[in-house]
Amino acid sequence: MIKKLFIDLRSIKQSRFSVAQLRALLFLVGLSILLIPVAIKSENSVKVHHKYGEIQLTPNEVAWLKTHPEVRVAVKHGWMPIEFKLESNQHRGISVDYLQALSSIFNIRFVLSDYSENMNTSAVDVISGVVSTNVKYPQFKRQPYPFLTFPFAIYVNKKSNDHLEITSMADLNHKRVAVFKNGPVAKEIAANYPQIKLLYVDIADEAIEELRLQRVDAYIGNEIIIDYHIVVHRLKFVEKVAMTPFSSDVSMAVRDDLPELASILNKGLQAIGKNNQEILENWQISDSQYQRWLAPAAIIASLFLIAGLMRIFKLKQTIRRQNIAAQKTIWHQANYDYLTDLPNRHLLDSRLRQAMDKADESLSPVGILFIDLDNFKHVNDTAGHSIGDKLIKEAANRITRCVRAYDTTARFGGDEFMVVMSDFDNEEALEKTSKKILAVLQQPFQIDNELFYISASIGLTIYPNDTSDPEALFSYADQAMYEAKKLGRNRFQFFQASMQLDTTTRLALMNDLREAIAQQQFELYYQPIINLDTQEILKAEALIRWNHPANGLINPSEFIALAEETGLIEEIGAWVFHQVLHDIKHIHAQYSPDFQVSVNVSPKQFIRPERLLAWKTAIVNAGVAGRHICIEITEGLLLQPSLSVVNTISALRDFGIQFSIDDFGTGYSALAYLNKFDIEYVKIDRSFTHNLQANNQDAILCEAITSMAHKLGMTVVAEGIETEAQARMLSSFECDYGQGYLISKPKSFADFMQFLFEHQKM
């Protein structure tokens, strides 16, 4: 077809065409060339028919859909009714309904996950709802076609007399007005109405609370969201008095490396239409959704006027009741814990603020009890989640029975509960309640004909004595609870200012630790491990040190636990491993090709086994054999190992990497279960070698551990050797290796290499 459109210019020149004929001919040629892409497009494109009409997809888009049956979507969890999450972990809302409509059009399965400020963007393809012109994550591009546009309205407190004068934005001049601080509308109001006194809030609940307390004269908010909250939460004091000239759009955002998906969704959203009434009616509690009954009513009324009207009225009432009941169910699911049916964290926050307001009026305190179950994780991991859930429910019942009916008991987290107490005279009332809770939780739990034992640690704080900030109250109670745990558990502890100082110190250390990772402030020290029989040194343990710019060298005992709590241990562990690979190549080249280095690995690193398994590739790339690396783990990791832990250890061992149990004897101390994992080394903890004397208990234990380990095919390393007498005694027990200050303190890599050369000459 295209060849036919090309004309030999020489033949045209030789032919006798008039000027008009040439112009006409050239026009036809140009028109044909312009039509070629259209013709090709129409021949190769695919039309998708659906309830919203017809969509034309390109071949690339069709191919993309075939190879991507699932699309991962991040959905916000507290933006009712646009998108939110129920306690049952089910995502609901207008944007979710749009996703369902898109799913029916393109036969895509949308896999929903929680949107968060720190989410892994590589695990997400689409963000379901964004309102600002700039998406937080630069790798996501906002779709050009918004699926929802909502106006902003002015809301007031009915009890206020001033609201009668508010009919437009101009009436808000010199008045206090609440507005969402992160929204684009706030900037427009500030720019166009500078005389309005704006109070910036983080969430709608905060603005409505300010309105209830009449601390603001009005609230400018999203009409869809606020109207929904007014009905669902029965906010009878809130009244909408006027509309504003402002509005905002909600769009989806797609990762910028998925242009086909972006185009597909954009076409689908345009077909469904902005503010699709069929979808919006699912989330509007008003009479508008019943208008479809009016036409049939007119016909029936003309025939059976009285009877027909009565039927319609009853039907409308039935639908209204069903709709309100459904909304109540959604509200309950959003505010109550699905397992215990106690108030959840969202409702707890509201109850606490109410209690604080009442306390301000009566000049009385409010007490907060933060309850954390001791030993619950062990029960949950060993007996199973089903038993764990039943224990949580029973614990919730016991705690509730210990407090008064008008106190609030809430489930704060997995095994954490919070109690808000008002109207008490002194701290003794809080102490009495805490003791009751500790006593009932100490009693055995009989679940499925088995007995389980737990206890609790309770942290207490008092408003307004400790602070007037609700979030700080939760934080202080949490700090006091951890202090109770440090003091031995099964006890309660009141918050003290010194705890906040400890927390501030920890926070500063955590920030410094993040900076240390970014600035590579770590250094590896090596402590040699000697063969007690031959005195050869072909092993060493790598020990991390932190060169803090202000505090100098920091021992790992001061920061590893914090790194595990904050999740930074993965990055630190990866740095240690790659530094070991770098150093061991020098040891092999300059000292011995048989040298092995032990690396400590935290149980937290096994949470993401793919990172540990990636070590195999790094070892190959470094030209090092797997046997030259020994991973040291704690015996607790293997007591009740998950399938993932077992598979990870098995895969690393098959690669040649060896394993050692660190600090053996301080935990469960059962060599039999270690034998199941083919562990190569057992390290006797330094607490046994420290007081090693002839025929004392530590000597008997060291000899027994060595003997049993050898019978099970394991090699024994004794830590903490400081004297020649200890070394001789361990050697007499046929202990294989020794490690401690007698041989050498941990040394920097340069000093360690010098030590090896000197030892080699001896």
C-alpha positions in Angstrom: 0.0 0.0 0.0 2.8 2.4 0.9 4.8 1.7 -2.3 1.8 2.7 -4.4 1.9 6.2 -2.8 5.5 6.9 -3.9 5.7 8.6 -7.3 8.7 8.8 -9.5 9.4 12.5 -9.7 11.1 12.0 -13.0 8.0 10.5 -14.6 6.0 13.5 -13.3 8.5 15.8 -14.9 8.3 14.0 -18.2 4.5 14.0 -18.1 2.6 17.1 -19.2 0.5 18.0 -16.1 -1.0 21.4 -15.6 -0.1 23.3 -12.5 -3.6 22.7 -11.0 -3.3 18.9 -11.7 0.2 18.8 -10.0 -1.2 20.6 -7.0 -4.1 18.2 -6.8 -1.8 15.2 -7.1 0.6 16.4 -4.5 -2.4 17.1 -2.1 -3.6 13.5 -2.6 -0.2 12.1 -1.9 0.2 14.1 1.2 -3.2 13.2 2.5 -2.5 9.5 1.8 0.8 9.7 3.8 -1.0 11.3 6.7 -3.6 8.6 6.7 -1.1 5.7 6.8 -0.6 5.7 10.6 -4.4 5.9 11.1 -4.9 3.0 8.8 -2.2 0.9 10.6 -3.5 1.8 14.0 -7.1 0.8 13.1 -5.8 -2.5 11.6 -3.7 -3.5 14.6 -5.6 -2.0 17.6 -8.0 -4.0 19.8 -11.4 -2.7 20.9 -12.5 -3.6 24.4 -16.3 -3.6 25.0 -17.7 -3.1 28.5 -20.6 -1.6 30.4 -19.1 1.9 30.1 -18.7 1.8 26.4 -15.8 0.9 24.1 -12.0 1.4 24.7 -9.4 1.1 22.0 -6.0 -0.4 23.1 -2.8 -0.4 21.2 -0.9 -3.7 20.4 1.7 -2.8 23.1 -1.1 -2.3 25.7 -2.7 -5.6 24.8 0.6 -7.4 25.0 1.3 -5.7 28.4 -2.0 -6.9 29.8 -1.3 -10.5 28.7 2.0 -10.5 30.5 0.9 -8.6 33.6 -2.3 -10.2 35.0 -1.7 -8.6 38.4 -1.1 -5.0 39.3 0.1 -4.0 42.8 -1.7 -1.0 44.2 -0.9 1.0 47.4 -4.1 2.2 49.1 -4.3 4.6 52.1 -6.0 3.2 55.2 -7.6 6.2 56.9 -9.2 8.4 54.2 -13.0 7.6 54.6 -14.9 7.3 52.3 -12.4 7.8 49.5 -10.2 4.9 50.7 -9.8 3.2 54.0 -9.0 -0.1 55.7 -11.3 -2.2 57.9 -10.1 -4.0 61.0 -10.5 -7.2 58.9 -7.6 -5.8 56.7 -10.1 -5.3 53.8 -9.6 -2.1 51.8 -12.8 -0.2 51.0 -13.8 3.2 49.5 -14.5 5.1 46.3 -11.0 4.5 44.8 -11.3 0.8 45.5 -14.7 0.7 43.7 -13.0 2.4 40.7 -10.3 -0.3 40.8 -13.0 -2.9 40.8 -14.5 -1.3 37.7 -11.1 -1.2 36.0 -10.6 -4.8 36.9 -13.9 -5.8 35.2 -12.9 -3.8 32.0 -9.4 -5.1 31.5 -9.5 -8.4 33.5 -6.7 -7.2 35.7 -6.3 -8.5 39.3 -5.4 -5.6 41.6 -3.4 -6.7 44.6 -4.0 -4.1 47.3 -1.4 -3.2 50.0 -1.1 -0.4 52.6 0.2 3.0 51.5 2.8 4.4 53.9 5.4 7.2 54.0 8.2 4.5 54.1 6.8 1.9 51.8 9.0 -0.1 49.4 8.2 1.6 46.1 9.7 -1.2 44.1 6.8 -3.5 45.3 4.1 -1.1 44.1 2.9 -0.3 40.6 0.1 2.2 41.3 -0.9 4.6 44.1 -4.7 4.6 44.1 -5.3 8.1 45.3 -3.2 11.3 45.2 -4.5 14.8 45.5 -1.5 17.1 45.2 0.1 18.1 42.0 3.4 16.6 43.2 3.4 12.9 44.1 5.6 12.2 47.2 7.6 9.5 45.4 9.3 10.9 42.3 9.2 7.5 40.5 5.4 7.8 40.4 3.6 10.0 37.8 0.2 11.4 38.5 -2.4 10.4 36.0 -3.7 13.3 33.8 -7.3 12.3 34.2 -8.7 12.6 37.8 -11.4 10.1 38.7 -12.8 12.3 41.5 -13.3 16.0 41.9 -14.7 17.3 45.2 -15.7 20.8 46.3 -14.8 22.3 49.6 -17.5 23.6 51.9 -17.7 25.7 55.0 -18.8 23.9 58.2 -19.7 25.5 61.6 -20.9 24.5 65.0 -24.7 24.9 65.3 -24.3 26.0 68.9 -22.3 29.1 67.8 -24.3 32.3 67.2 -21.7 33.6 64.8 -22.5 31.0 62.1 -25.7 32.8 61.1 -23.5 35.5 59.5 -21.4 33.1 57.4 -22.7 32.7 53.9 -19.5 33.0 51.9 -15.7 33.1 52.1 -15.8 36.9 52.7 -17.7 36.3 55.9 -14.7 34.4 57.3 -12.4 37.4 57.4 -10.9 37.9 60.9 -12.4 34.5 62.0 -10.5 31.4 63.1 -10.8 28.7 60.5 -9.5 25.2 60.6 -8.0 23.8 57.3 -6.0 20.7 56.4 -2.4 21.9 56.4 -1.0 19.6 53.7 -3.7 20.3 51.1 -3.4 22.6 48.2 -6.6 24.4 49.2 -4.8 25.8 52.3 -2.3 27.6 50.2 -5.0 29.1 48.0 -7.0 30.3 51.0 -3.9 31.9 52.5 -3.1 33.6 49.2 -6.6 34.8 48.4 -8.0 35.5 51.8 -5.1 36.8 54.0 -7.4 38.2 56.7 -8.7 34.7 57.6 -6.9 33.3 60.7 -6.0 29.8 59.6 -5.5 26.9 62.1 -3.7 24.1 60.4 -4.8 20.5 61.3 -3.5 17.1 60.3 -6.7 15.1 60.1 -10.5 15.9 59.8 -11.1 14.5 63.3 -8.9 17.1 64.8 -10.7 19.9 62.9 -14.1 18.6 64.0 -12.9 18.4 67.6 -11.7 22.0 67.4 -15.1 22.9 66.0 -16.9 21.1 68.8 -15.0 22.9 71.4 -15.6 26.2 69.6 -11.9 26.9 69.4 -12.4 27.7 65.8 -15.3 29.5 64.1 -15.5 27.4 61.0 -13.8 24.5 59.2 -13.2 24.4 55.4 -13.1 20.8 54.3 -13.7 18.2 51.6 -17.5 18.0 51.2 -17.5 14.3 50.4 -15.4 13.3 53.4 -17.0 15.7 55.9 -20.6 14.9 54.9 -19.8 11.3 55.2 -18.3 11.7 58.7 -21.3 13.8 59.8 -23.7 11.0 59.2 -21.6 8.0 60.1 -20.2 9.6 63.4 -23.5 11.4 64.2 -21.9 14.8 64.4 -25.2 16.6 65.0 -23.5 19.8 66.1 -21.8 20.2 62.6 -23.7 22.2 60.0 -22.7 23.0 56.4 -23.5 26.7 55.7 -21.8 27.6 52.4 -19.7 26.3 49.5 -16.3 27.7 48.6 -14.9 28.4 45.2 -12.2 25.8 45.8 -12.1 22.1 44.7 -9.5 19.4 44.5 -8.9 16.4 42.3 -8.1 12.8 43.2 -6.0 10.9 40.6 -4.1 7.7 40.5 -0.4 7.7 40.2 1.6 5.1 38.1 5.3 4.2 38.3 7.0 6.1 35.5 8.6 3.0 34.1 5.2 1.5 33.3 3.9 3.7 30.4 1.6 1.0 29.0 -0.1 0.6 32.4 -0.5 4.4 32.7 -2.1 4.6 29.3 -4.4 1.7 30.0 -5.6 3.1 33.3 -6.1 6.5 31.9 -8.3 5.2 29.1 -10.3 3.1 31.6 -10.8 6.0 34.0 -12.0 8.2 31.2 -14.5 5.6 30.1 -15.9 5.1 33.7 -16.0 8.9 34.0 -15.1 11.4 36.7 -17.4 11.3 39.8 -19.2 8.2 38.4 -22.7 8.5 40.0 -23.1 4.7 40.2 -20.0 4.5 42.4 -20.6 7.6 44.4 -24.1 6.5 45.4 -22.5 3.6 47.3 -20.9 6.2 49.6 -23.6 8.8 50.0 -26.1 8.6 52.8 -28.8 10.9 51.5 -32.2 10.9 49.8 -30.7 11.4 46.4 -30.1 7.7 46.0 -33.8 7.0 46.3 -34.9 9.4 43.5 -35.1 6.4 41.1 -38.3 5.3 43.0 -40.2 8.6 42.2 -41.2 7.7 38.6 -42.7 4.4 39.5 -44.3 6.1 42.5 -46.1 8.6 40.2 -47.6 5.7 38.1 -48.6 3.7 41.2 -50.0 6.9 42.8 -52.3 7.5 39.9 -53.8 4.0 40.3 -53.5 3.3 44.0 -52.7 6.6 45.5 -52.7 5.9 49.2 -51.6 2.3 49.1 -48.8 3.1 46.6 -47.4 6.0 48.6 -47.4 3.9 51.7 -45.4 1.1 50.0 -42.9 3.5 48.6 -42.5 5.2 52.0 -41.9 1.8 53.7 -39.5 0.8 51.0 -37.5 4.0 51.3 -37.4 3.6 55.1 -36.2 0.0 54.7 -33.5 1.0 52.3 -32.5 3.9 54.6 -32.3 1.6 57.6 -30.3 -0.9 55.6 -27.9 1.8 54.4 -27.4 3.3 57.9 -26.9 -0.2 59.3 -24.3 -0.9 56.7 -22.5 2.4 57.5 -22.7 1.6 61.2 -21.0 -1.7 60.5 -18.3 0.0 58.5 -17.8 2.5 61.3 -17.6 -0.2 63.9 -15.1 -2.1 61.9 -13.0 1.0 61.5 -13.0 1.8 65.2 -13.0 -1.5 67.0 -10.5 -4.4 67.1 -11.8 -7.3 65.0 -10.4 -9.9 67.5 -11.3 -8.6 70.9 -14.0 -6.1 69.9 -12.3 -3.5 72.1 -11.8 0.0 70.8 -8.8 0.2 68.5 -6.1 2.8 68.4 -8.2 5.2 66.3 -11.1 5.2 68.8 -8.7 5.2 71.8 -7.2 8.5 70.6 -10.7 10.0 70.5 -11.6 8.7 73.9 -8.4 10.0 75.4 -9.0 13.5 74.1 -12.6 13.4 75.4 -11.3 12.3 78.9 -8.7 15.1 78.8 -11.4 17.7 78.0 -13.6 16.5 80.9 -10.5 16.5 83.1 -9.9 20.1 82.2 -13.4 21.1 83.2 -13.3 19.1 86.5 -9.6 19.8 87.3 -9.1 16.1 87.8 -6.3 13.9 86.3 -6.4 11.1 83.7 -4.4 8.0 84.0 -3.0 5.9 81.1 -2.0 2.2 81.6 0.1 0.7 78.9 0.0 -3.1 79.2 2.3 -5.4 77.4 2.0 -9.2 77.7 5.2 -10.9 78.8 6.1 -14.2 77.1 3.2 -14.0 74.6 5.5 -14.2 71.6 6.9 -17.5 72.8 3.4 -18.9 73.2 2.3 -17.6 69.9 5.4 -19.0 68.1 5.3 -22.4 69.7 1.6 -23.1 70.1 0.5 -21.4 67.0 -1.5 -18.2 66.0 -4.8 -19.8 66.7 -3.9 -20.4 70.4 -2.3 -16.9 70.4 -5.6 -15.3 69.2 -7.6 -17.1 71.9 -5.1 -16.0 74.6 -5.4 -12.4 73.4 -9.2 -12.5 73.6 -9.1 -14.0 77.1 -6.5 -11.5 78.3 -8.7 -8.7 76.9 -11.7 -10.0 78.9 -9.6 -10.2 82.1 -8.2 -6.7 81.8 -11.7 -5.3 81.0 -13.1 -6.9 84.2 -10.4 -5.1 86.3 -11.5 -1.6 85.3 -14.7 0.4 85.7 -17.4 0.4 83.1 -16.8 4.0 82.1 -13.0 3.5 81.7 -11.7 2.7 78.2 -9.9 -0.5 77.5 -8.4 -0.6 74.0 -6.2 -3.0 72.1 -3.2 -0.9 71.1 -1.2 -3.5 69.1 -0.5 -7.2 68.8 -0.2 -8.0 72.5 -0.4 -4.5 73.8 -3.4 -2.9 75.6 -4.2 0.5 76.8 -6.5 1.6 79.6 -7.7 5.2 80.1 -8.9 6.0 83.6 -10.7 9.1 84.8 -12.2 10.4 88.0 -9.7 9.0 90.5 -8.3 10.7 93.6 -4.6 9.7 93.6 -2.0 7.4 92.3 -3.1 4.6 94.6 -6.2 4.0 92.5 -3.9 3.4 89.4 -1.7 1.2 91.5 -4.6 -0.8 92.7 -5.9 -1.3 89.2 -2.5 -2.3 87.9 -2.0 -4.9 90.7 -5.4 -6.4 89.8 -4.5 -6.7 86.2 -1.1 -8.2 87.0 -2.8 -10.8 89.3 -5.4 -11.9 86.8 -2.9 -12.2 84.0 -0.6 -14.3 86.1 -3.3 -17.0 86.5 -3.0 -19.9 84.0 -4.9 -19.7 80.6 -6.7 -22.9 79.8 -7.0 -23.0 76.0 -7.9 -26.2 74.1 -7.3 -28.3 77.1 -3.7 -26.9 77.6 -2.4 -24.5 80.2 -0.4 -21.5 79.2 1.3 -19.0 81.6 2.1 -15.4 80.9 2.5 -12.2 82.9 2.4 -8.5 82.0 4.5 -5.3 82.3 2.6 -2.1 82.8 3.7 1.5 82.3 1.7 4.4 83.8 1.5 8.1 83.1 -0.8 10.9 84.3 -2.4 13.8 82.5 -1.7 16.7 83.0 1.1 16.0 85.6 3.5 14.4 83.0 2.4 16.2 79.8 -0.7 17.7 78.1 0.1 16.2 74.7 -1.9 13.0 73.9 0.8 11.5 71.7 3.4 12.2 74.4 1.2 10.4 76.9 1.2 7.3 74.9 5.0 7.6 74.4 5.6 8.1 78.1 3.4 5.2 79.1 5.3 3.1 76.6 8.7 4.2 78.1 7.5 3.4 81.6 6.3 -0.1 80.4 9.8 -0.8 78.9 11.3 0.2 82.2 9.1 -2.3 84.0 10.3 -5.0 81.6 14.0 -4.0 82.3 13.3 -4.3 86.1 12.2 -7.9 85.7 8.7 -7.9 84.1 5.4 -8.8 85.9 5.3 -5.3 87.5 4.1 -1.8 86.9 6.2 1.4 86.7 5.2 5.1 86.7 6.8 7.4 84.1 9.7 9.5 85.3 11.5 12.4 83.6 14.7 10.4 83.6 13.1 7.9 81.3 12.5 10.6 78.7 16.2 11.5 79.0 17.1 7.9 78.3 14.7 7.9 75.3 16.2 11.2 74.0 19.7 9.6 74.3 18.5 6.5 72.4 17.0 8.7 69.8 20.2 10.7 69.4 22.1 7.4 69.2 19.7 6.1 66.6 20.1 9.2 64.4 23.9 8.9 64.8 23.7 5.3 63.8 21.9 6.2 60.6 24.6 8.8 59.9 27.3 6.2 60.6 25.8 3.9 58.0 25.7 6.7 55.4 29.2 7.9 56.2 30.8 4.5 56.6 32.0 5.1 60.2 32.4 1.4 60.9 35.6 -0.6 61.2 36.2 -4.4 61.5 38.4 -5.8 64.2 39.5 -9.4 64.2 40.1 -11.7 67.2 42.1 -14.8 66.4 40.9 -18.3 67.2 43.7 -20.8 68.0 43.9 -24.5 67.7 44.6 -25.6 71.3 46.4 -28.7 70.1 48.7 -27.5 67.3 48.7 -23.8 68.3 47.9 -22.9 64.7 45.8 -19.9 63.9 43.6 -20.5 60.8 40.4 -18.9 62.2 39.3 -15.5 63.5 36.0 -13.8 64.4 35.1 -10.4 62.7 33.9 -7.9 65.3 32.4 -4.5 64.3 33.5 -1.2 65.9 31.9 2.2 65.4 34.3 5.1 65.1 31.9 7.8 66.4 33.2 11.3 65.4 32.5 12.7 68.8 32.4 9.7 71.2 35.3 7.7 69.8 35.3 3.9 69.4 31.9 2.4 70.4 31.6 -1.3 71.3 28.8 -3.3 69.5 27.2 -4.1 72.8 26.1 -0.4 72.9 24.5 -0.2 69.5 23.7 -3.7 68.0 20.5 -4.1 70.0 19.3 -0.6 68.9 20.2 -1.6 65.3 18.0 -4.7 65.6 15.1 -2.7 67.0 15.2 -0.1 64.2 15.8 -2.6 61.3 19.3 -1.1 60.6 20.9 -4.4 61.4 20.4 -5.6 57.8 22.5 -2.8 56.4 25.2 -3.1 59.1 25.3 -6.9 58.6 25.7 -6.5 54.8 28.6 -4.1 55.3 30.3 -6.5 57.7 30.0 -9.4 55.3 31.4 -7.5 52.3 34.2 -6.0 54.3 35.1 -9.6 55.5 35.2 -10.7 51.8 37.6 -7.8 51.0 39.9 -8.6 54.0 39.9 -12.4 53.7 41.4 -12.1 50.2 44.4 -10.3 51.7 44.7 -12.9 54.4 44.7 -15.7 51.8 47.2 -14.0 49.7 49.6 -12.9 52.5 49.1 -15.5 55.2 47.2 -18.8 54.4 44.7 -19.8 51.7 43.0 -22.0 54.3 42.0 -19.2 56.6 38.3 -18.9 57.8 36.5 -15.9 59.2 33.4 -16.1 61.5 30.7 -13.5 60.9 27.9 -12.8 63.5 24.4 -12.8 62.0 21.4 -11.5 63.9 18.1 -13.5 63.9 16.6 -10.3 62.5 18.6 -10.8 59.3 16.8 -14.1 58.7 13.5 -12.1 58.3 14.6 -11.3 54.8 16.4 -14.5 53.7 16.9 -13.3 50.1 19.6 -10.9 51.4 21.5 -13.7 53.1 21.1 -16.0 50.1 22.6 -13.2 47.9 25.9 -13.7 49.9 26.5 -16.8 47.7 26.8 -14.7 44.6 29.0 -12.2 46.4 31.3 -15.0 47.6 31.6 -16.4 44.0 32.4 -12.9 42.6 35.1 -12.4 45.2 36.8 -15.6 44.3 36.4 -17.1 47.8 35.2 -20.6 48.7 32.1 -21.0 50.9 34.1 -22.9 53.5 36.1 -19.8 54.2 33.1 -18.2 55.8 31.5 -19.3 59.1 28.2 -17.7 60.2 27.7 -17.4 64.0 24.1 -17.5 65.2 22.4 -17.8 68.6 20.8 -21.1 69.6 17.5 -19.4 70.2 17.1 -19.0 66.4 16.9 -22.8 66.1 14.6 -23.6 69.0 11.4 -23.2 67.0 12.7 -22.3 63.5 10.4 -21.3 60.7 10.5 -23.1 57.4 12.2 -20.0 55.9 15.0 -20.2 58.5 15.5 -23.9 57.9 15.6 -23.5 54.1 18.0 -20.5 54.4 20.5 -22.4 56.6 20.2 -25.5 54.4 20.9 -23.5 51.2 23.9 -21.7 52.7 25.4 -25.0 54.1 24.9 -26.7 50.7 27.0 -23.8 49.3 29.8 -24.7 51.7 29.3 -22.0 54.4 29.7 -23.4 57.9 27.7 -22.5 61.0 28.6 -21.9 64.6 26.4 -21.5 67.7 27.5 -18.5 69.6 27.4 -18.3 73.5 26.3 -21.9 73.9 25.1 -22.7 77.4 23.3 -19.5 78.1 20.1 -20.4 76.3 18.3 -23.7 75.7 21.6 -25.7 75.7 20.3 -28.8 73.9 23.0 -30.3 71.6 20.5 -32.8 70.3 18.4 -30.3 68.4 21.5 -28.6 67.1 22.6 -31.9 65.5 19.5 -31.8 63.3 20.9 -28.7 61.5 24.4 -30.2 61.0 26.0 -27.3 62.9 29.8 -27.5 62.6 30.9 -25.4 65.6 29.7 -24.9 69.2 31.2 -21.9 71.1 31.2 -22.4 74.9 30.2 -19.1 76.5 32.8 -17.0 78.3 30.8 -17.1 81.5 31.8 -20.8 81.8 35.5 -20.3 81.1 35.8 -17.2 83.3 35.6 -19.2 86.6 37.1 -22.4 85.3 38.8 -24.4 88.1 39.5 -28.0 88.6 36.4 -30.1 89.4 34.1 -27.1 89.8 30.7 -26.9 88.2 31.9 -24.9 85.2 34.7 -27.4 84.5 32.3 -30.3 84.6 29.9 -28.5 82.2 32.7 -27.6 79.8 34.0 -31.1 79.7 30.5 -32.5 79.2 29.7 -30.1 76.4 33.0 -31.0 74.7 32.4 -34.7 75.0 28.8 -34.6 73.8 29.6 -32.2 70.9 32.4 -34.6 69.7 30.1 -37.6 69.8 27.7 -35.6 67.6 30.4 -34.7 65.1 30.7 -31.0 66.2 33.9 -28.9 66.8 34.1 -27.0 70.1 35.5 -23.4 70.5 35.9 -22.0 74.0 35.5 -18.2 74.4 36.9 -15.9 77.0 40.2 -17.7 77.7 42.3 -15.3 79.8 44.9 -17.5 81.6 47.3 -20.3 80.8 45.5 -22.5 83.4 42.2 -22.2 81.6 43.8 -23.0 78.3 45.5 -26.1 79.7 42.3 -27.4 81.4 40.3 -26.9 78.2 43.0 -28.7 76.2 42.8 -31.6 78.7 39.0 -31.8 77.9 40.1 -32.1 74.2 38.4 -28.7 73.4 39.4 -28.0 69.8 39.8 -24.2 69.7 40.3 -21.3 72.0 39.5 -17.6 71.8 40.2 -14.8 74.3 42.6 -12.2 75.7 45.2 -14.8 76.4 45.7 -15.3 72.7 44.9 -11.8 71.6 42.4 -8.9 72.1 40.4 -7.9 69.0 42.7 -5.9 66.7 42.3 -3.6 63.7 43.0 -5.4 60.4 46.5 -4.0 60.1 47.5 -5.0 63.6 45.8 -8.4 63.2 47.9 -9.1 60.1 51.0 -8.1 62.0 50.0 -10.5 64.8 49.6 -13.4 62.3 53.0 -12.8 60.9 54.6 -12.7 64.3 52.8 -15.8 65.5 53.9 -17.6 62.3 57.5 -17.0 63.2 57.2 -18.4 66.7 
